[in-house]
Amino acid sequence: MKLTFLGAAGEVTGSSYLVETGGLKFMIDCGMFQGGREADAKNRRAFAFDPREIAFVLLSHAHIDHSGLIPRLVAKGFRGAVYATGATCELLGVMLPDSGHLQEREAEYDRRGRAPLYTVAEATASLRHLVPVEYGAELRPHGQLRCTFRDAGHILGSAIVEVEAGGSRIVFSGDLGQPGHPIVRDPERPDAADVLLVESTYGNRLHKSLTQTLDEFAFALNDTLASRKGNVVIPAFAVGRTQDILFFIAELRRQKRVPAFDVYLDSPMAVAATRITLAHPELQDRESLRMQAWLKGSADGRHRGGEGGRVYFTEDVEDSKRINSIRSGAVIISASGMCDGGRIKHHLKYNIPRPECAIVFVGFQAAGSLGRRIVDGAKRVNLYRQTYPVRAKVFTIGGLSAHADRDALLGWLGNFRAAPKQCWVVHGEPLAAHALRDAIEQRYGWRAAVPAAHQTVEI
């Protein structure tokens, strides 16, 4: 059996792994590379295999860095099934066509006149390959294999993927959630693996406590909305992070720690993802009920009034443009989370030059992304071929991450009864991945390694 690391090896995005056994080829994830000058070239590069030879795909969750190249895989000849949890399949019904739309829009601005990576039509066609799987149910996608999806606690529908083949058990962690994080349940904890792939996004860092995180978030809101009379712009991933932000706003309102303000959720995909989240209470923890009660009216296309302001779900382009005329008192949540596409770029254009406003980053910013440049202190940014000064105040609130931090990752690994024969540290920038590898070796005495991109190993 052979395993090839096609992406997320020494970097955070592009999660994709090829498994070959007994003449069978299948993939775990098929993610898009994001951030950095080389991302587009990596995405456009021909697959390192014939897509027609891939029997099936096991998909850990819906985030585009794990799922975003599925339409391209199908367009290049893949004809098999893409197995994912039911909630992931629902989310992809929104996310992949939206990604196709963004690809078409980016192609319009491409000075070299290149075709889009894939189109809305190709993304929509790829949805026919989705096959829903329940957590804990045994899946037999091929006679040689048994697979099980476990709750990863990262976003709605996220999964740890276990594969048993050729007498070996391979466990792919996918993206693991932080224990105690709101809305989704805590990650399940497998206890045995012959081969283990573990993510390392925050493998060298600890998150602040939820209490500290709420304090920081409350300060950013009060400082901007009450003291400086500006707007707060929050770049957020449409799935997972947006719903977390809404939960924390609801919690701060309940505690009466923030002034009345209006919230604009300006992302059709985030609105759709929030509606899907509200439709799956069985996958959520009890704390999320407060957010659900607050949002119920908005999810039906209305807004909620009363104490603490209102929340608006904006899907229409004209409604989105009207937000640009608001000079103060608004919290604007929009995608993409790393600021490289979507409506967030328009909101940055109208607010980042204003010193009374704030940009609040609540998620990981990959190297090379626009969000990362702002977080790292850029004085000027380019938006739609124009340069704008960065005068808005920039806040980074790391405790809101839906990724497990170093101690949570080590705690999850500590549930394994014995050391895996192979432990591969993936989905992390080099510093984070190597730090987690060292921590694994020091704490548990396991042999662990960080793979190189396109490295192939024998299992």
KANORNOR-V306273 format. One record per residue. RES is the residue in one small letter. PHI is phi as a letter, one per 30 degrees, with the letter a starting at -180 (NA if undefined). PSI is psi in whole degrees, -180 to 180 (NA if undefined). BURIAL is b if it has 16 or more other C-alpha atoms within 10 Angstrom, else e. Layout:
res:RES phi:PHI psi:PSI burial:BURIAL
res:RES phi:PHI psi:PSI burial:BURIAL
//
This chain:
res:m phi:NA psi:138 burial:e
res:k phi:b psi:146 burial:e
res:l phi:b psi:127 burial:b
res:t phi:c psi:131 burial:b
res:f phi:c psi:97 burial:b
res:l phi:d psi:-19 burial:b
res:g phi:a psi:178 burial:b
res:a phi:h psi:33 burial:b
res:a phi:c psi:105 burial:b
res:g phi:i psi:11 burial:b
res:e phi:a psi:170 burial:b
res:v phi:d psi:-33 burial:b
res:t phi:c psi:176 burial:b
res:g phi:i psi:31 burial:b
res:s phi:e psi:120 burial:b
res:s phi:a psi:130 burial:b
res:y phi:b psi:136 burial:b
res:l phi:c psi:128 burial:b
res:v phi:c psi:131 burial:b
res:e phi:b psi:127 burial:b
res:t phi:a psi:124 burial:e
res:g phi:h psi:38 burial:e
res:g phi:i psi:-6 burial:e
res:l phi:c psi:138 burial:e
res:k phi:b psi:130 burial:b
res:f phi:b psi:167 burial:b
res:m phi:b psi:148 burial:b
res:i phi:c psi:114 burial:b
res:d phi:i psi:158 burial:b
res:c phi:a psi:70 burial:b
res:g phi:c psi:157 burial:b
res:m phi:d psi:142 burial:b
res:f phi:d psi:140 burial:b
res:q phi:b psi:145 burial:b
res:g phi:i psi:143 burial:b
res:g phi:i psi:157 burial:e
res:r phi:d psi:-25 burial:e
res:e phi:d psi:-6 burial:e
res:a phi:d psi:-47 burial:b
res:d phi:d psi:-42 burial:e
res:a phi:d psi:-40 burial:e
res:k phi:d psi:-41 burial:e
res:n phi:d psi:-34 burial:b
res:r phi:d psi:-19 burial:e
res:r phi:d psi:140 burial:e
res:a phi:e psi:145 burial:e
res:f phi:e psi:148 burial:e
res:a phi:d psi:30 burial:e
res:f phi:a psi:170 burial:e
res:d phi:d psi:113 burial:e
res:p phi:e psi:-25 burial:b
res:r phi:d psi:-17 burial:e
res:e phi:c psi:-7 burial:e
res:i phi:d psi:122 burial:b
res:a phi:d psi:-40 burial:b
res:f phi:a psi:169 burial:b
res:v phi:b psi:135 burial:b
res:l phi:c psi:119 burial:b
res:l phi:c psi:124 burial:b
res:s phi:d psi:-41 burial:b
res:h phi:a psi:-178 burial:b
res:a phi:d psi:-13 burial:b
res:h phi:e psi:142 burial:b
res:i phi:d psi:-29 burial:b
res:d phi:d psi:-2 burial:b
res:h phi:c psi:-21 burial:b
res:s phi:b psi:-11 burial:b
res:g phi:d psi:-13 burial:b
res:l phi:c psi:7 burial:b
res:i phi:e psi:-45 burial:b
res:p phi:e psi:-37 burial:b
res:r phi:d psi:-38 burial:b
res:l phi:e psi:-45 burial:b
res:v phi:d psi:-43 burial:b
res:a phi:d psi:-26 burial:b
res:k phi:c psi:3 burial:e
res:g phi:k psi:-6 burial:e
res:f phi:d psi:134 burial:b
res:r phi:b psi:8 burial:b
res:g phi:d psi:-169 burial:b
res:a phi:c psi:149 burial:b
res:v phi:c psi:109 burial:b
res:y phi:c psi:131 burial:b
res:a phi:a psi:165 burial:b
res:t phi:d psi:160 burial:b
res:g phi:e psi:-41 burial:b
res:a phi:d psi:-38 burial:b
res:t phi:d psi:-42 burial:b
res:c phi:d psi:-41 burial:b
res:e phi:d psi:-44 burial:b
res:l phi:d psi:-40 burial:b
res:l phi:d psi:-28 burial:b
res:g phi:d psi:-22 burial:b
res:v phi:c psi:-43 burial:b
res:m phi:d psi:-41 burial:b
res:l phi:d psi:-45 burial:b
res:p phi:d psi:-37 burial:b
res:d phi:d psi:-41 burial:b
res:s phi:d psi:-40 burial:b
res:g phi:d psi:-40 burial:b
res:h phi:d psi:-44 burial:b
res:l phi:d psi:-38 burial:b
res:q phi:d psi:-41 burial:b
res:e phi:d psi:-41 burial:b
res:r phi:d psi:-43 burial:e
res:e phi:d psi:-36 burial:b
res:a phi:d psi:-32 burial:b
res:e phi:d psi:-32 burial:e
res:y phi:c psi:-2 burial:e
res:d phi:d psi:117 burial:e
res:r phi:d psi:-21 burial:e
res:r phi:d psi:-2 burial:e
res:g phi:i psi:27 burial:e
res:r phi:d psi:150 burial:e
res:a phi:d psi:157 burial:e
res:p phi:d psi:153 burial:b
res:l phi:e psi:-43 burial:b
res:y phi:a psi:164 burial:b
res:t phi:c psi:170 burial:b
res:v phi:e psi:-42 burial:b
res:a phi:d psi:-41 burial:e
res:e phi:d psi:-38 burial:b
res:a phi:d psi:-44 burial:b
res:t phi:d psi:-40 burial:b
res:a phi:d psi:-34 burial:e
res:s phi:d psi:-21 burial:b
res:l phi:d psi:-23 burial:b
res:r phi:d psi:-15 burial:e
res:h phi:d psi:-7 burial:b
res:l phi:d psi:134 burial:b
res:v phi:b psi:117 burial:e
res:p phi:d psi:144 burial:b
res:v phi:b psi:142 burial:b
res:e phi:d psi:149 burial:b
res:y phi:e psi:137 burial:b
res:g phi:i psi:-11 burial:e
res:a phi:d psi:140 burial:e
res:e phi:d psi:130 burial:e
res:l phi:c psi:134 burial:e
res:r phi:b psi:83 burial:e
res:p phi:d psi:-15 burial:b
res:h phi:a psi:155 burial:e
res:g phi:e psi:-28 burial:e
res:q phi:d psi:-13 burial:e
res:l phi:b psi:152 burial:e
res:r phi:b psi:135 burial:e
res:c phi:b psi:150 burial:b
res:t phi:b psi:136 burial:b
res:f phi:c psi:128 burial:b
res:r phi:c psi:151 burial:b
res:d phi:d psi:122 burial:b
res:a phi:c psi:-11 burial:b
res:g phi:i psi:23 burial:b
res:h phi:c psi:-62 burial:b
res:i phi:b psi:175 burial:b
res:l phi:e psi:124 burial:b
res:g phi:i psi:-1 burial:b
res:s phi:d psi:149 burial:b
res:a phi:b psi:146 burial:b
res:i phi:d psi:131 burial:b
res:v phi:c psi:121 burial:b
res:e phi:c psi:133 burial:b
res:v phi:b psi:129 burial:b
res:e phi:c psi:119 burial:b
res:a phi:a psi:141 burial:b
res:g phi:h psi:31 burial:e
res:g phi:i psi:5 burial:e
res:s phi:c psi:148 burial:e
res:r phi:c psi:121 burial:b
res:i phi:c psi:130 burial:b
res:v phi:c psi:121 burial:b
res:f phi:c psi:116 burial:b
res:s phi:d psi:-24 burial:b
res:g phi:i psi:-153 burial:b
res:d phi:c psi:122 burial:b
res:l phi:c psi:139 burial:b
res:g phi:d psi:162 burial:b
res:q phi:d psi:125 burial:b
res:p phi:e psi:140 burial:b
res:g phi:i psi:-2 burial:e
res:h phi:d psi:144 burial:b
res:p phi:d psi:165 burial:b
res:i phi:i psi:-69 burial:b
res:v phi:d psi:161 burial:b
res:r phi:d psi:164 burial:b
res:d phi:d psi:153 burial:b
res:p phi:d psi:142 burial:b
res:e phi:d psi:162 burial:b
res:r phi:b psi:91 burial:b
res:p phi:e psi:154 burial:b
res:d phi:c psi:4 burial:e
res:a phi:a psi:141 burial:b
res:a phi:a psi:140 burial:b
res:d phi:d psi:-38 burial:b
res:v phi:b psi:130 burial:b
res:l phi:b psi:130 burial:b
res:l phi:c psi:121 burial:b
res:v phi:b psi:135 burial:b
res:e phi:d psi:160 burial:b
res:s phi:b psi:30 burial:b
res:t phi:e psi:-46 burial:b
res:y phi:c psi:41 burial:b
res:g phi:d psi:-10 burial:b
res:n phi:b psi:16 burial:b
res:r phi:b psi:157 burial:b
res:l phi:c psi:142 burial:e
res:h phi:d psi:151 burial:b
res:k phi:d psi:161 burial:b
res:s phi:d psi:162 burial:e
res:l phi:d psi:-33 burial:e
res:t phi:d psi:-47 burial:e
res:q phi:d psi:-39 burial:e
res:t phi:d psi:-45 burial:b
res:l phi:d psi:-40 burial:b
res:d phi:d psi:-46 burial:e
res:e phi:d psi:-42 burial:b
res:f phi:d psi:-43 burial:b
res:a phi:d psi:-40 burial:b
res:f phi:d psi:-45 burial:e
res:a phi:d psi:-42 burial:b
res:l phi:d psi:-48 burial:b
res:n phi:d psi:-43 burial:b
res:d phi:d psi:-39 burial:b
res:t phi:d psi:-49 burial:b
res:l phi:d psi:-41 burial:b
res:a phi:c psi:-44 burial:b
res:s phi:d psi:-48 burial:e
res:r phi:c psi:-5 burial:e
res:k phi:h psi:43 burial:b
res:g phi:c psi:-163 burial:b
res:n phi:c psi:154 burial:b
res:v phi:c psi:123 burial:b
res:v phi:c psi:126 burial:b
res:i phi:b psi:105 burial:b
res:p phi:d psi:127 burial:b
res:a phi:b psi:140 burial:b
res:f phi:e psi:137 burial:b
res:a phi:d psi:-30 burial:b
res:v phi:c psi:120 burial:b
res:g phi:j psi:-69 burial:b
res:r phi:d psi:-41 burial:b
res:t phi:e psi:-45 burial:b
res:q phi:d psi:-35 burial:b
res:d phi:d psi:-45 burial:b
res:i phi:d psi:-44 burial:b
res:l phi:d psi:-40 burial:b
res:f phi:d psi:-47 burial:b
res:f phi:d psi:-35 burial:b
res:i phi:d psi:-44 burial:b
res:a phi:e psi:-39 burial:b
res:e phi:d psi:-43 burial:b
res:l phi:d psi:-36 burial:b
res:r phi:d psi:-43 burial:b
res:r phi:d psi:-38 burial:e
res:q phi:d psi:-2 burial:e
res:k phi:h psi:42 burial:e
res:r phi:c psi:-4 burial:b
res:v phi:b psi:155 burial:b
res:p phi:d psi:172 burial:b
res:a phi:d psi:133 burial:b
res:f phi:a psi:157 burial:b
res:d phi:c psi:141 burial:b
res:v phi:c psi:130 burial:b
res:y phi:c psi:110 burial:b
res:l phi:c psi:98 burial:b
res:d phi:c psi:75 burial:b
res:s phi:a psi:112 burial:b
res:p phi:e psi:-38 burial:b
res:m phi:d psi:-40 burial:b
res:a phi:d psi:-38 burial:b
res:v phi:d psi:-47 burial:b
res:a phi:d psi:-41 burial:b
res:a phi:d psi:-36 burial:b
res:t phi:d psi:-40 burial:b
res:r phi:d psi:-41 burial:b
res:i phi:d psi:-42 burial:b
res:t phi:e psi:-46 burial:b
res:l phi:d psi:-26 burial:b
res:a phi:d psi:-3 burial:e
res:h phi:b psi:62 burial:e
res:p phi:d psi:-23 burial:e
res:e phi:d psi:-17 burial:e
res:l phi:c psi:6 burial:b
res:q phi:c psi:163 burial:b
res:d phi:d psi:170 burial:e
res:r phi:d psi:-30 burial:e
res:e phi:d psi:-24 burial:e
res:s phi:d psi:-12 burial:b
res:l phi:d psi:-32 burial:e
res:r phi:d psi:-42 burial:e
res:m phi:d psi:-40 burial:b
res:q phi:d psi:-43 burial:b
res:a phi:d psi:-38 burial:e
res:w phi:d psi:-37 burial:b
res:l phi:c psi:-10 burial:b
res:k phi:e psi:-45 burial:e
res:g phi:d psi:-41 burial:e
res:s phi:d psi:-35 burial:b
res:a phi:d psi:-21 burial:b
res:d phi:c psi:11 burial:e
res:g phi:j psi:10 burial:e
res:r phi:c psi:-169 burial:e
res:h phi:b psi:160 burial:b
res:r phi:c psi:132 burial:b
res:g phi:c psi:-164 burial:e
res:g phi:j psi:-166 burial:e
res:e phi:e psi:133 burial:e
res:g phi:j psi:4 burial:b
res:g phi:i psi:-171 burial:b
res:r phi:b psi:161 burial:b
res:v phi:b psi:129 burial:b
res:y phi:c psi:132 burial:b
res:f phi:c psi:110 burial:b
res:t phi:c psi:122 burial:b
res:e phi:c psi:-35 burial:b
res:d phi:d psi:141 burial:e
res:v phi:d psi:-40 burial:e
res:e phi:d psi:-39 burial:e
res:d phi:d psi:-39 burial:e
res:s phi:d psi:-43 burial:b
res:k phi:d psi:-34 burial:e
res:r phi:d psi:-26 burial:e
res:i phi:d psi:-29 burial:b
res:n phi:d psi:-20 burial:e
res:s phi:d psi:-7 burial:e
res:i phi:d psi:123 burial:e
res:r phi:c psi:-21 burial:e
res:s phi:a psi:161 burial:b
res:g phi:i psi:15 burial:b
res:a phi:c psi:142 burial:b
res:v phi:c psi:118 burial:b
res:i phi:c psi:115 burial:b
res:i phi:c psi:124 burial:b
res:s phi:a psi:162 burial:b
res:a phi:c psi:159 burial:b
res:s phi:c psi:161 burial:b
res:g phi:d psi:-24 burial:b
res:m phi:c psi:8 burial:b
res:c phi:i psi:14 burial:b
res:d phi:d psi:-3 burial:b
res:g phi:a psi:176 burial:b
res:g phi:i psi:-174 burial:b
res:r phi:d psi:-18 burial:b
res:i phi:e psi:-32 burial:b
res:k phi:d psi:-34 burial:b
res:h phi:d psi:-41 burial:b
res:h phi:d psi:-33 burial:b
res:l phi:d psi:-43 burial:b
res:k phi:e psi:-41 burial:b
res:y phi:d psi:-12 burial:b
res:n phi:b psi:-27 burial:b
res:i phi:d psi:-25 burial:b
res:p phi:d psi:-3 burial:b
res:r phi:c psi:118 burial:b
res:p phi:d psi:-19 burial:e
res:e phi:d psi:-10 burial:b
res:c phi:c psi:172 burial:b
res:a phi:b psi:144 burial:b
res:i phi:c psi:121 burial:b
res:v phi:c psi:113 burial:b
res:f phi:c psi:130 burial:b
res:v phi:b psi:9 burial:b
res:g phi:b psi:173 burial:b
res:f phi:d psi:137 burial:b
res:q phi:c psi:110 burial:b
res:a phi:d psi:150 burial:b
res:a phi:e psi:133 burial:b
res:g phi:j psi:-14 burial:b
res:s phi:d psi:159 burial:b
res:l phi:d psi:-42 burial:b
res:g phi:e psi:-42 burial:b
res:r phi:d psi:-39 burial:b
res:r phi:d psi:-39 burial:b
res:i phi:d psi:-45 burial:b
res:v phi:d psi:-37 burial:b
res:d phi:d psi:2 burial:e
res:g phi:j psi:22 burial:e
res:a phi:e psi:138 burial:e
res:k phi:d psi:-24 burial:e
res:r phi:b psi:149 burial:e
res:v phi:b psi:153 burial:b
res:n phi:c psi:126 burial:e
res:l phi:b psi:119 burial:e
res:y phi:h psi:47 burial:e
res:r phi:i psi:17 burial:e
res:q phi:b psi:152 burial:e
res:t phi:c psi:135 burial:e
res:y phi:b psi:139 burial:b
res:p phi:d psi:145 burial:e
res:v phi:c psi:95 burial:b
res:r phi:c psi:-20 burial:b
res:a phi:d psi:152 burial:b
res:k phi:d psi:138 burial:b
res:v phi:c psi:124 burial:b
res:f phi:c psi:141 burial:b
res:t phi:b psi:119 burial:b
res:i phi:c psi:92 burial:b
res:g phi:d psi:-23 burial:b
res:g phi:d psi:-8 burial:b
res:l phi:d psi:-2 burial:b
res:s phi:d psi:140 burial:b
res:a phi:d psi:4 burial:b
res:h phi:c psi:143 burial:b
res:a phi:d psi:141 burial:b
res:d phi:d psi:-176 burial:b
res:r phi:e psi:-49 burial:b
res:d phi:d psi:-35 burial:b
res:a phi:d psi:-39 burial:b
res:l phi:d psi:-45 burial:b
res:l phi:d psi:-37 burial:b
res:g phi:d psi:-41 burial:e
res:w phi:d psi:-42 burial:b
res:l phi:d psi:-29 burial:b
res:g phi:d psi:-9 burial:b
res:n phi:d psi:-14 burial:e
res:f phi:d psi:131 burial:e
res:r phi:d psi:-30 burial:e
res:a phi:b psi:160 burial:e
res:a phi:d psi:132 burial:b
res:p phi:d psi:152 burial:b
res:k phi:d psi:-33 burial:e
res:q phi:b psi:134 burial:b
res:c phi:b psi:116 burial:b
res:w phi:c psi:128 burial:b
res:v phi:c psi:114 burial:b
res:v phi:b psi:-180 burial:b
res:h phi:h psi:53 burial:b
res:g phi:a psi:147 burial:b
res:e phi:d psi:157 burial:b
res:p phi:e psi:-44 burial:b
res:l phi:d psi:-45 burial:e
res:a phi:d psi:-43 burial:b
res:a phi:d psi:-45 burial:b
res:h phi:d psi:-34 burial:b
res:a phi:d psi:-42 burial:b
res:l phi:d psi:-40 burial:b
res:r phi:e psi:-47 burial:b
res:d phi:d psi:-40 burial:b
res:a phi:d psi:-37 burial:b
res:i phi:d psi:-45 burial:b
res:e phi:d psi:-39 burial:e
res:q phi:d psi:-42 burial:e
res:r phi:d psi:-41 burial:e
res:y phi:c psi:-11 burial:e
res:g phi:i psi:15 burial:e
res:w phi:d psi:156 burial:b
res:r phi:d psi:123 burial:b
res:a phi:b psi:157 burial:b
res:a phi:b psi:153 burial:b
res:v phi:c psi:117 burial:b
res:p phi:d psi:158 burial:b
res:a phi:c psi:155 burial:b
res:a phi:e psi:133 burial:e
res:h phi:i psi:13 burial:b
res:q phi:d psi:139 burial:e
res:t phi:c psi:132 burial:b
res:v phi:b psi:152 burial:e
res:e phi:d psi:135 burial:e
res:i phi:c psi:NA burial:b
//
